[in-house]
């Protein structure tokens, strides 16, 4: 039985990290469709401008132009339609205040991007396998 592709919204302003993440997700064993937003405003438009087709997973960088990742997370959790969406903070930050604030705002997970290329690829692949294959999400009514 074929698995229906899952949709990932990758919110990433760094072109190199975007390319690595896309490569890792393509190498994963989970069929997926990846949409990319390159700043916080694009991320909010991608979600709220298309609420009829919400992503199955959001991979969210924190340090974004226009609207920060923390602000994006806050807006996602403030809206009933998006409150239950899995959001994984995937960032280069290892600052305690970013970790605490991400969880306080409702992040499902906080992952520091590994510096090593192979570790980065493996981390993203494992994220995809867990959040898109094993994890079960409660969708809001009407979605």
Secondary structure, DSSP 8 states (H G I E B T S, - for coil): -----EEEEEE---HHHHHHHHHHHHHSSS-EEEEEESSHHHHHHHHHTTGGG--SEEEE-SS-SSS-HHHHHHHHHHSTTTTTSEEEEEES---HHHHHHHHHTT-SEEEE--SSHHHHHHHHHHHHHIIIII------TT-
